[in-house]
């Protein structure tokens, strides 16, 4: 799904989290929002997911105005920074949550089991359905959060610092995992990171942000070769 | 080497420790154990049959029934108000939040007698509103609604105060995750919020219940102490005691104490039974 961000701005109190920003994300792209903390990248992601609403501007999904859609109507698979798994539910129930929440269109129990099993295979953790989140490692939690987000057959995948809570070794492994899942599902995927290595290695398109503004948009190699500002130059060489 | 140093720093000499522990045990025995034993001993001075006989007196039955009704109404309502208040305070940013927190704590700091007087002045027959209520056949003061109001005022903070720290610690992200997965607000509340606060809620409800059944001061002011009509268990205990019916008074006091002990036992049992889940909730 093609995502267009048209002159979006957002104030928190008196501080501007986002100055009017515009951005076009092609369908099926793997996009990194890269920037230091306070650059507005997470706010932008939450606006895409419907968890925050912009003060001005529009969000377009496949050319349709989606600005007023509720978080439920967005159908965005969202992976939270610390994963936000439901601590009182098993991994199976975590992944099944979005399917059970569908009300009248809720699939039959056998269909739910089939889909959850398939998702557990997709994240290569077929045997952990009965465990609770506290019994998982950080890397496993991240993959369960990904499976839970994918269960609702989302129109896009949004990830907030998906590797932030992991140690360096697991982080490298899971980068490839996210790339594989993106390539398998073909979903437009946006992830937020402050780690320029991560953005450059993983993304097709990198959006460098600072102080609520977009500094540069481009392919990793182009940003490396031709940084558009002093900020970008110093940030990517850090 | 370092172990011995630490133990020197942190632990007192043996005699001091023994004295401290002994003092604590003695204080507990004197302040809590002895009165409790006295209540039961006094109730049973003429034997169990006499004590039970006094409890089956119609006025005693009415008092017990009234107390149970008051608890049955005020505890669920306070649970709902407590959850609503905790939700408002922890999930939203708004002006006057600190004021709201202070207001929730007022019943802890205001004397129950003052609270009772406020209800009498507001809803009593001498006020405009109270007069209108009485004229329309809905008296509040010296009647059940007043007793429930007084009990609710006194027990209001228990549930909210238990839940607020838990909700603050857990943050909003699980609820947000449920929303992104398509769940409605109510579904999020019942499948995510409520299960996450269930232990704190249960503690709050148990404490609230114990206090609602035992409240004396505020109820004494608003109830008018009408025997068989507005006398709750604590009120009738006082009345019986003042009339030198000590077996009857202590029998009812023993029942009230037993209700409190059951509450405590229930809380301990739950803590013990679900210790691992409680720990898991905190660790996550």
Interface residues (C-beta under 8 A of the other chain):
Chain A: X49 X50 X51 X71 X72 X74 X75 X76 X77 X78 X80 X81 X82 X84 X85 X86 X87 X88 X97 X98 X101 X102 X132 X133 X134 X148 X149 X151 X152
Chain B: X173 X174 X176 X177 X178 X179 X180 X181 X182 X183 X184 X187 X191 X192 X195 X196 X280 X281 X283 X284
